[in-house]
Amino acid sequence: MAELVENAVGDTGALSFEDALRALEGIVRRLESGDVPLDESITLYAQGEKLRQQCVARLQDAEARISKLTVDASGAITGAQPFGAD
C-alpha cells in the first residue's frame, strides 16, 4: 500500500483505476485513524484529491466509450448510440 501512495505523489496517471482507488482508500483510512500529524495529513489530503480526480476522469472516459446498442424487432443490432443518449 505504501508504494501505491508513494507512486501517487509522482505520476498518478501511471496507476490503473483499481490501484488509484486502493491508494485513495488507504489514504482515507490513514486520515480517519486520527493518528497522522497535521503536516502529513495535509500532504495526504492533497495526494487523495489528485487520486480522486484521476478516478473521476477515468470513470468519465469509460462512460463515454460505453455505447447503447440499438436493435430491430428481430433482435439484430442496427447501430449504437453514446451512453446516455436517448
C-alpha positions in Angstrom: 0.0 0.0 0.0 2.8 2.4 0.8 4.2 2.0 -2.7 0.9 2.9 -4.2 0.7 6.1 -2.1 4.3 6.9 -2.9 3.6 6.4 -6.6 0.5 8.6 -6.3 2.7 11.5 -5.3 4.5 11.5 -8.6 2.6 10.2 -11.6 -1.0 9.4 -10.8 -1.6 8.7 -14.5 0.7 5.7 -14.3 -1.7 4.0 -11.9 -4.6 1.8 -13.1 -8.1 2.8 -11.9 -8.1 0.0 -9.4 -4.6 0.9 -8.0 -5.6 4.6 -7.7 -8.8 3.6 -5.9 -6.9 1.3 -3.5 -4.3 4.1 -2.8 -7.2 6.6 -2.2 -8.9 4.2 0.2 -5.6 3.7 2.1 -5.2 7.5 2.4 -8.8 7.8 3.7 -8.1 5.1 6.3 -5.0 6.8 7.5 -6.7 10.2 7.7 -9.7 8.7 9.5 -7.5 7.0 12.1 -6.6 10.3 13.6 -3.0 9.2 14.2 -1.5 11.3 11.4 0.3 14.5 12.2 -1.2 17.7 10.8 1.5 18.3 8.1 1.3 14.7 6.9 -2.5 14.9 6.9 -2.3 18.0 4.6 0.0 16.1 2.2 -2.1 13.0 2.3 -5.2 15.1 1.6 -3.6 16.7 -1.5 -2.5 13.2 -2.7 -6.0 11.9 -2.2 -7.5 14.8 -4.1 -5.2 14.0 -7.1 -6.2 10.4 -6.9 -9.9 11.2 -6.7 -9.6 13.5 -9.8 -7.9 10.7 -11.7 -10.6 8.2 -10.7 -13.4 10.5 -11.8 -11.6 11.2 -15.1 -11.2 7.5 -15.8 -14.8 6.8 -15.0 -16.0 9.6 -17.3 -13.7 8.3 -20.0 -15.1 4.8 -19.6 -18.7 6.1 -19.6 -18.0 8.0 -22.8 -16.9 4.8 -24.5 -19.9 2.7 -23.5 -22.4 2.5 -26.3 -26.1 1.6 -26.1 -26.8 -0.8 -28.9 -30.0 -0.4 -30.9 -31.7 -3.5 -32.2 -34.6 -4.0 -34.6 -37.7 -6.1 -34.0 -35.8 -9.3 -34.8 -33.1 -8.6 -32.4 -30.4 -7.7 -34.9 -28.1 -4.9 -34.0 -28.8 -1.8 -36.1 -26.5 0.7 -34.5 -25.0 2.2 -31.4 -25.6 5.5 -29.5 -23.3 7.2 -27.0 -24.1 6.3 -23.4 -26.9 8.4 -22.0 -28.3 9.5 -25.4 -32.0 9.0 -25.9 
